[in-house]
Amino acid sequence: MFLSERRRGQLAALSIAAVVIIVGVPLWWRTTETYRAWLPVSQIKELAKLQLQLSADVEAVFARGTVTPEQQKKVPLTQTQEEERAIDEDTALRYRYETRYRTATIMEEDALNQPSAAEADLSLHTLSESPCGSLVVYVIPESSSLLPEDVNVYIGQRRTALLRIGPQMRVGKTLEQLLAHLEPRIRQVLQVMSFSHNDITAALSDRVRFSPDNKESIADNMRAFKSSPGYEITFSLLNPDPKSHRLHWDIEGAVQTYIQPLLTKLSPVANFSIDSQTLYYAMLGVNPRFDTSRSAYTLNADSLAHVINPVEARLGSNAASSNPVLNFLLYVPDAQHSPLYIQGRKKQEVPSNAFHSPRWGGIMVYNVNGFYGSEPEFPVDININMAKVMGVFLAQLRLLLGVQSSTPPPGFLVARCGSTGLADWELDRLMWSRSVENVATATTTITSLAQLLDQIGNIVINDNIAQQVSSAVTSLQLAVAELEAGNLGFALQYSKEAILASEKAFFDPSLLHLLYFPDDQKFAIYIPLFLPMCVPILLSLLKIVSEARQRRREKQAKKD
């Protein structure tokens, strides 16, 4: 039996509508949806609440004459102390200090009998090398001749310190009283050689606000470059008057002698590359003032800020690398403005005749008028004293890299850092700060990325970004765990990996493809395509519904 023409039309309309709704709409939705790979959102939220624990291991060694035989029976022993401080609602710090007390061995006693503290420090270092992040404090008797009378603590070039026992601990004291006397003094040594609360809060500057009582650490943090996997160091010789001066500087030999030992020791922190250049007719851009009382030209501290920009325009840029650039400029004044001296805020001459700009570099003025003689013949050949120059640049480099040289407490004597330009404990101190800074920066980056992707739902999250985010989260968890365990070297390495992975994910170009293609634009594109097809289908469905209602009313009327 053949269906009527009207019936066939209704079935055709219903079939087309069913195909469109069941097949067409899901297929269109699936083919136009934004691909978003899975991200460890729950783990990222846990990291957003940063709960850091820093564990420091200290070994206190009693030398002969510091403990009685009765006290010695109770040694070795271990004491553990914890301290917790809340920085803000999302950040908390916990410090764990584990101090192991023991008596000195025979070889250590021989080392402590050296004529000077520096020789004793070297002898103790040859016996055993302390792991990165740990300290050894040797408690010596009050009568020891290793330290001057006004010195109670000697901090050497390695990870060892000598602590003179106080006069109140001479006789009649129990071991508990002795430990109670030593504990705050050992804590003070640890804050100098390892980390202090102010240093750690300064390292969290990207995450928390500074407290007003943390001015010294604030200044150190604002002066130093931010943590980076690598740095570019550029040494520039500025010769504004090549007609008068023919300058010679052995920059390659000076770098190998003075700078490279420091950079080699800093290799766990970052990678470094060095280059040099000579710029002719490069002026400072600031006219110095002539001081008649000294018969010399001067640059005031207020005008130093205007020196950087004109010189920086001549330096060029290292476009091949995204690492920060540390600029060190040696400026030789022209013959008309020589000698040239830098004056401080109080109109006093700066001994180094140099200054540094935070997170940029340093400039040293090198006067050569002493080479002219009574009747100079221009151009004058001048061999620059690189030992003098590199001594200044090395001090500036330490400041710009965050190697803090804070004033030690009263009664402390700190040894010179030696030929490497960096003591072992200074490296540890820098590694503590950089590890915490890297963890804080990486957590902020990952948290910001997760919030961005959650708020803008049409950003594509491909598998590469998901892999980088997962890698950053894993590295952050490992870094936090290693800090808690006191493994400073591994903590720094994992924190550097977290920084690299988080920044690769955050700055991935694929995140921008659909950033400015919201849903309203998507509908504006597809409606002109789908509307002409959907209107007849909708009208047919409405007509079918209307006819069905009409038939229902007619049937109801017949029944009545």
Order of alpha helices (4+ residues) and beta strands (2+ residues): alpha-alpha-alpha-beta-alpha-beta-beta-alpha-alpha-beta-beta-beta-alpha-alpha-alpha-beta-beta-alpha-alpha-beta-beta-beta-alpha-beta-beta-beta-beta-beta-alpha-beta-alpha-alpha-alpha-alpha
